[in-house]
């Protein structure tokens, strides 16, 4: 575990609202409602460990409610970055769906997150942070077009922070083709594309359309193989990296147990994978814990973990100069830990 703790880490798949620790949720609640604990006492039930799946999902409801102002969003972003920085995460891509609230436009919403990223760059200079603008499937194509427009506008203003677009949310809502033009336009404007794909064991045509488009990375990819040989071959042939989120998949029940996680097969085939948290606050995990669980249940050595971090840098949305800097940090760690790495090949 010491090795994993000190390993410089790369996180490519983390949603802001799902990545708020209990301590952060408490701070946000205090900011919005003050110290009155009688307001909605159900809130305190989600602070317990070992929540049921529906209780886990309640955290999303509270996170949405508590991040509806500029100050709250900035604070939430700063706390999330701090939590990752404390785990020695040297590169973090945050993704978030911009929302209109009583006091914020979609543009303000993203600007508040960017303000949190900028202030954190002073507090945690060792953690490089980027922002991916998400499209929530459930909100439909019109909202997706709005998100694209605000993403492109802010990409012009903050080219070093806004680096990509993501499609996420309920996989049963709408079809990828309903959003296809948004992602073509985003790619043409120079944004990286990450798409949640094959999260559930249905809508095979959707998986085909996503893989044919060929995003830079896919999230989960749990049922690509089940969705048909052609889809599996396309994934392999195009070498589309898969962001694997073990605890999220096991807790949501899309993967039976850690040992059966598809990361194992992908890794054995030499397919590019990243180890990610998805929503560490909701699923009560951390990046270190996900790496440890992967090592334990998928039987990966320290060398393998090191390799996964190095490959994750390659398919991140960082600039070439930033990738070089991240590789140098990993190489330095490798040099300093050669003995430990050798012990466990
Ligand atoms: Zn996700």
Boltz pocket constraint, residues with backbone or C-beta under 6 A from the ligand:
constraints:
  - pocket:
      binder: B
      contacts: [[A, 13], [A, 15], [A, 168], [A, 196], [A, 219], [A, 278]]
      max_distance: 6.0
